[in-house]
Amino acid sequence: MANKPLFSIGSALDHDSAWQFEEDQTSSKPLEIKLPTKHFLVLKMEKRQGKPVSIVGPFFLEKEALIKLCSFVKKKLGSGGTCKEEWMEFQGECREKLKTILMAEEFRFKG
């Protein structure tokens, strides 16, 4: 025990490395950006609180591009909606209209 103190004054938090902030990772996998022709979208319909909701996705676009596309589709449909993660949700039963609007933008669908 040569020159090693038994006790130290202060705390282990005196160093800057103890106070590092770790950012939350919202998704564990990195987002892969694809062209509209490389998408294979799925159309679904759910009932939420007794009302129909049309859901389309998954989209592999940047966040800003997805928001712009969602806004464009909402204007074309004339209904409300939102984009959550890589899915878009629209009020009402509008799957057929959604399919024609997105196919005009060169997106492809499964099935």
VEXVEXPA-456714 format. One record per residue (C-alpha): x, y, z; residue number from 1. Coordinates in steps of 0.02 Angstrom, whole numbers, plus 50000, padded with zeros to 5 digits. Layout:
<recs>
X->X	Y->Y	Z->Z	i->NUM
...
</recs>
This chain:
<recs>
X->50000	Y->50000	Z->50000	i->1
X->50124	Y->50125	Z->49945	i->2
X->50057	Y->50302	Z->49930	i->3
X->49878	Y->50247	Z->49895	i->4
X->49759	Y->50341	Z->50010	i->5
X->49626	Y->50241	Z->50099	i->6
X->49499	Y->50382	Z->50090	i->7
X->49476	Y->50525	Z->49970	i->8
X->49395	Y->50692	Z->49998	i->9
X->49258	Y->50736	Z->49874	i->10
X->49156	Y->50619	Z->49769	i->11
X->49178	Y->50513	Z->49616	i->12
X->49072	Y->50641	Z->49524	i->13
X->49211	Y->50770	Z->49521	i->14
X->49257	Y->50720	Z->49344	i->15
X->49161	Y->50781	Z->49190	i->16
X->49138	Y->50603	Z->49129	i->17
X->49018	Y->50565	Z->49272	i->18
X->48893	Y->50695	Z->49211	i->19
X->48878	Y->50643	Z->49029	i->20
X->48703	Y->50649	Z->48958	i->21
X->48648	Y->50500	Z->48857	i->22
X->48519	Y->50538	Z->48723	i->23
X->48371	Y->50422	Z->48710	i->24
X->48367	Y->50318	Z->48553	i->25
X->48189	Y->50322	Z->48487	i->26
X->48221	Y->50179	Z->48370	i->27
X->48350	Y->50043	Z->48391	i->28
X->48377	Y->50023	Z->48203	i->29
X->48438	Y->50162	Z->48089	i->30
X->48310	Y->50231	Z->47968	i->31
X->48335	Y->50169	Z->47791	i->32
X->48277	Y->50298	Z->47663	i->33
X->48196	Y->50222	Z->47508	i->34
X->48126	Y->50290	Z->47346	i->35
X->47936	Y->50286	Z->47325	i->36
X->47950	Y->50146	Z->47196	i->37
X->48042	Y->50036	Z->47324	i->38
X->47903	Y->50048	Z->47455	i->39
X->47781	Y->49906	Z->47485	i->40
X->47642	Y->49988	Z->47585	i->41
X->47504	Y->49903	Z->47683	i->42
X->47327	Y->49974	Z->47702	i->43
X->47231	Y->49934	Z->47861	i->44
X->47069	Y->49991	Z->47941	i->45
X->47040	Y->49998	Z->48129	i->46
X->46898	Y->50057	Z->48238	i->47
X->46949	Y->50178	Z->48375	i->48
X->46814	Y->50234	Z->48496	i->49
X->46685	Y->50169	Z->48372	i->50
X->46751	Y->50271	Z->48226	i->51
X->46846	Y->50203	Z->48074	i->52
X->47030	Y->50247	Z->48050	i->53
X->47126	Y->50207	Z->47890	i->54
X->47309	Y->50166	Z->47917	i->55
X->47444	Y->50156	Z->47783	i->56
X->47630	Y->50118	Z->47798	i->57
X->47769	Y->50082	Z->47836	i->58
X->47854	Y->50228	Z->47751	i->59
X->48044	Y->50236	Z->47740	i->60
X->48060	Y->50425	Z->47720	i->61
X->48142	Y->50564	Z->47817	i->62
X->48033	Y->50644	Z->47950	i->63
X->48009	Y->50807	Z->47853	i->64
X->47966	Y->50716	Z->47691	i->65
X->47839	Y->50607	Z->47783	i->66
X->47756	Y->50760	Z->47860	i->67
X->47745	Y->50846	Z->47689	i->68
X->47672	Y->50688	Z->47610	i->69
X->47546	Y->50671	Z->47751	i->70
X->47492	Y->50853	Z->47730	i->71
X->47473	Y->50828	Z->47542	i->72
X->47368	Y->50672	Z->47563	i->73
X->47257	Y->50754	Z->47696	i->74
X->47220	Y->50897	Z->47575	i->75
X->47179	Y->50775	Z->47435	i->76
X->47065	Y->50671	Z->47548	i->77
X->46984	Y->50818	Z->47634	i->78
X->46997	Y->50733	Z->47803	i->79
X->47104	Y->50741	Z->47958	i->80
X->47251	Y->50631	Z->47995	i->81
X->47423	Y->50615	Z->48070	i->82
X->47589	Y->50528	Z->48045	i->83
X->47659	Y->50424	Z->48186	i->84
X->47833	Y->50351	Z->48167	i->85
X->47826	Y->50272	Z->47993	i->86
X->47636	Y->50253	Z->47980	i->87
X->47503	Y->50377	Z->47925	i->88
X->47328	Y->50376	Z->48001	i->89
X->47175	Y->50458	Z->47923	i->90
X->47000	Y->50484	Z->47989	i->91
X->46864	Y->50382	Z->47907	i->92
X->46857	Y->50237	Z->47786	i->93
X->46963	Y->50300	Z->47641	i->94
X->47075	Y->50154	Z->47592	i->95
X->47029	Y->50157	Z->47407	i->96
X->47057	Y->50344	Z->47392	i->97
X->47222	Y->50327	Z->47486	i->98
X->47279	Y->50192	Z->47368	i->99
X->47242	Y->50296	Z->47211	i->100
X->47325	Y->50453	Z->47283	i->101
X->47483	Y->50362	Z->47337	i->102
X->47494	Y->50261	Z->47176	i->103
X->47491	Y->50426	Z->47081	i->104
X->47645	Y->50474	Z->47186	i->105
X->47728	Y->50310	Z->47127	i->106
X->47712	Y->50213	Z->47291	i->107
X->47679	Y->50025	Z->47279	i->108
X->47566	Y->49915	Z->47384	i->109
X->47572	Y->49735	Z->47443	i->110
X->47437	Y->49623	Z->47375	i->111
</recs>
